Amino acid sequence: MDERADRDDSVRPGPELPDEPDAAGWGVWTRRELPPERTTADDHVRFFTVFLAGLLGDFGRYVHAGRPDFVADGVGYRQVPLELSDQEFAELAGRLNAAIAPVLGNRPAPGRRRRMLTTIVIPGA
């Protein structure tokens, strides 16, 4: 079995992600598989820590696999503060989801390379 799938399952217990996104265009598994009445703040910190450890591992493997070329490989990371109403955020999420949806079913093929697109959205305090 793929090592990534094993790690992914450790972050997301239960069945696979549902096919349908929520109204904002994001996956709904956290609400379906981890309902608020069954999870604590500490649970979510633990889940997020595992998620970040996987992300750090992916990045470490990339930079240590040879001489990384961020420009040629399209690698980047940034944090951008956005001032959005809930409706503006939902619209933005929908547009991002719509932009990504056409390529989600792509299978490995000659000329294709797996690229991990990671999103983290945290409201400001």
C-alpha positions as CSV (number, residue, x, y, z in Angstrom):
1,M,0.0,0.0,0.0
2,D,1.2,3.6,-0.7
3,E,2.9,5.1,2.3
4,R,1.0,8.4,1.6
5,A,-2.3,6.6,1.9
6,D,-1.3,5.1,5.2
7,R,-0.3,8.5,6.6
8,D,-3.5,10.1,5.2
9,D,-5.6,7.5,6.9
10,S,-4.0,8.3,10.2
11,V,-5.1,11.9,9.8
12,R,-8.6,11.1,8.6
13,P,-10.1,8.2,10.4
14,G,-13.1,6.5,8.9
15,P,-14.4,6.2,5.3
16,E,-12.9,8.0,2.4
17,L,-13.7,11.7,1.8
18,P,-17.2,12.3,0.5
19,D,-17.4,13.3,-3.2
20,E,-19.5,16.4,-2.4
21,P,-17.9,19.5,-1.1
22,D,-19.8,21.7,1.4
23,A,-21.4,25.0,0.3
24,A,-18.1,26.8,0.5
25,G,-16.4,24.2,-1.8
26,W,-14.3,22.6,0.9
27,G,-14.6,18.9,2.0
28,V,-17.1,18.1,4.7
29,W,-15.4,15.1,6.3
30,T,-14.5,17.0,9.5
31,R,-18.2,17.6,10.2
32,R,-19.3,14.1,9.1
33,E,-16.5,12.0,10.5
34,L,-15.5,14.2,13.4
35,P,-18.6,15.8,14.7
36,P,-18.1,18.6,17.3
37,E,-19.8,16.7,20.0
38,R,-17.2,13.9,19.6
39,T,-14.0,16.0,19.3
40,T,-12.2,18.4,21.6
41,A,-9.9,21.3,20.9
42,D,-7.0,19.0,21.9
43,D,-8.2,16.4,19.3
44,H,-8.1,19.0,16.6
45,V,-4.6,20.2,17.6
46,R,-3.4,16.6,17.5
47,F,-5.0,16.0,14.0
48,F,-3.5,19.2,12.7
49,T,-0.1,18.3,14.2
50,V,-0.2,15.0,12.3
51,F,-1.2,16.9,9.1
52,L,1.7,19.4,9.5
53,A,4.2,16.6,10.2
54,G,3.1,14.9,6.9
55,L,3.4,18.2,5.1
56,L,6.9,18.8,6.6
57,G,7.9,15.2,5.6
58,D,6.7,15.8,2.0
59,F,8.7,19.0,1.8
60,G,11.8,17.5,3.4
61,R,11.7,14.6,0.9
62,Y,11.5,17.1,-2.0
63,V,14.4,19.3,-0.9
64,H,16.6,16.4,0.0
65,A,15.9,14.3,-3.1
66,G,18.5,16.3,-5.1
67,R,18.9,19.8,-6.1
68,P,15.5,21.4,-5.8
69,D,14.4,23.9,-8.4
70,F,11.5,25.8,-6.9
71,V,10.8,27.8,-10.1
72,A,10.8,24.9,-12.5
73,D,8.9,22.6,-10.1
74,G,6.3,25.3,-9.2
75,V,7.1,25.0,-5.5
76,G,6.1,27.8,-3.2
77,Y,4.7,28.6,0.1
78,R,3.2,31.8,1.5
79,Q,0.6,33.2,3.9
80,V,-1.7,35.9,2.7
81,P,-4.1,37.7,5.1
82,L,-7.5,38.3,3.4
83,E,-10.2,40.5,4.7
84,L,-13.4,38.7,3.7
85,S,-17.0,38.5,4.8
86,D,-18.4,35.0,5.2
87,Q,-20.1,35.3,1.9
88,E,-16.9,36.6,0.1
89,F,-15.0,33.7,1.6
90,A,-17.6,31.2,0.5
91,E,-17.5,32.6,-3.0
92,L,-13.7,32.5,-3.1
93,A,-13.7,28.9,-1.9
94,G,-16.2,28.0,-4.6
95,R,-14.0,29.6,-7.3
96,L,-10.9,27.8,-6.0
97,N,-12.8,24.5,-5.9
98,A,-14.2,25.1,-9.4
99,A,-10.6,25.8,-10.7
100,I,-9.2,22.6,-9.2
101,A,-12.2,20.2,-9.9
102,P,-11.4,19.5,-13.5
103,V,-8.0,17.9,-12.7
104,L,-8.9,16.0,-9.5
105,G,-9.5,12.8,-11.5
106,N,-6.3,12.9,-13.4
107,R,-4.4,9.6,-13.2
108,P,-0.6,9.2,-13.5
109,A,0.5,9.3,-17.1
110,P,3.7,10.1,-19.1
111,G,4.5,13.7,-18.7
112,R,2.6,14.1,-15.4
113,R,4.1,14.6,-12.0
114,R,2.3,14.4,-8.7
115,R,2.0,17.9,-7.2
116,M,0.6,18.4,-3.7
117,L,-1.6,21.4,-3.3
118,T,-2.2,22.0,0.4
119,T,-4.6,24.5,1.8
120,I,-4.9,25.7,5.4
121,V,-7.5,28.3,6.3
122,I,-7.5,29.7,9.8
123,P,-9.7,32.7,10.7
124,G,-7.8,35.6,12.4
125,A,-8.5,36.2,16.1
